[in-house]
Amino acid sequence: MDRSPTAPTAAEGRRRWQERFDASRLREADFTTLSGVEVAPVYGPDGPGTEPEGFERIGWPGEFPFTRGLHASGYRGRSWTIRQFAGFGNAEQTNERYRMILAEGGGGLSVAFDMPTLMGRDSDDERALGEVGHCGVAIDSAADMEILFGDIPLADTTTSMTISGPAVPVFCMYLVAAERQGADLSALNGTLQTDIFKEYIAQKEWLFAPEPHLRLIGDLMEYCAAEVPAYKPLSVSGYHIREAGSTAAQELAFTLADGFGYVELGLSRGLDIEQFAPGLSFFFDAHIDFFEEIAKFRAARRIWARWMRDVYGARTVKAQQLRFHTQTAGVSLTAQQPDNNVVRTAIEALAAVLGGTNSLHTNALDEVLALPSNRAAQIALRTQLVIAEETGVANVADPLGGSWYVEALTDELERQAEEIFTKIRSMGHDDTITSGLLRGIEDGWFMAEIAEAAFVYQQQLEKGDKKIVGVNVYTRTSEDPLEIMRVSHEVEVEQRRVLVARRAERDDAAVLAAVARIVEVARTEENMVPVILDACRAEATLGEICGALRDEWGAYTEPARF
């Protein structure tokens, strides 16, 4: 086998891995098979000359380029975080669900917001009619956020919030809720999605044109680096890109390109890449093609590490590592034969774990029909617990590493992604990823690429080339209909009543002054987070804050493309 002069031997790599492996920090667990066979923490070629071709691209867990995982001990040192995505009705109802999740073994919370909140509008906005509390929890002000996390100590709980357009004011409401609990803001830990690129590419939930959003994101990155250093202000989301119909390679490439754009944003602000890059995290879809998904996750780590080192100059391990959350594929769930969704979710969750995810949400079997019922949410949560406690997959770091099939798929997805990066760069005017992203959004290129991929897949389903059990094959069923969860209209009525009462009780002059100050700062280069935080402390509503910024910056209309 040909070897480059600097390529490490397997023995050298294993020695370095052994130096990083800290046996004193392992979980208390039984690391044997069900039959009692001792298993090693990691497997790889043994002895000089036994390495497969290109082994340096695979390496060992915990070392660049992190194909096999970020940590030498894999999940032996720490399991993935079980972070269930939940939110419905009002803050009080969702708080009850959160406390159930934590009591059942969940390790972190992930907030789903309703559509008015996602669009930066209050519950009594005329455009919110019929949508309050239906696809997530309604949050109008810091008071709602305080109720949402009642009896849940934010200083001790990692919290993820899936919101992008109004991410900054929602984050400020979260900070106010933490303050009112007496928490030290500098110690808060969690993740805010904030990723506006993917909104223009796939999900379509934006407030303004891209440039004002990027200004707010840059301000947030600066603020968190200085004031809330443990909190990750940006979770770059491929999940919604995949759910919109992209291929695995498109999800991988578009998501990482978005991430590179935010790296360029941070560098343009003069931030130290070694400090802000570890605050970037990622959010991927775990779809139903088991091995392709595992390969996608492994390729993502490798591509990110190489670009961070070779393109953007990151030198520390933390700045080169890609950390990601995974959610099983909502788009793979079917209304037909919904019990099959339990199987799909389990397979997708297992792929995420074998791919080395850092945290995981498992979908409920009834989510294709409605928000999850308590029973369905418990089954989804226990799916993760069974994988973690019974299957043995957490005993070995990257157990599929070295598989000819998995490694070939990993290489192929990386190759396709690199082709897409080249295309994105070529679309810009200055050879940066950011310029190409903005041009691709403006021209509708990303939307067209995803639409084409979705169309091709739909044709394959209709021809029977791709099969979905219960949909286009094995369709006969005698299952009883599911009892699904429904959000009462009374939730909207009550949320509006409470909002009116809160407005009547607050200091309107203080709110008007705080919102006016936001607009004033928006016209300067001053960081906007402190003034938005002050407005939230005064109980300014989300709609008031976002409405003032819409008036200042204007709304955004997507360009037509046919």
Summary of the structure (lengths in Angstrom):
residues: 562
radius of gyration: 23.6
end to end distance: 51.5
largest distance: 77.0
contacts: 1957
relative contact order: 0.13
helix: 53%
strand: 8%
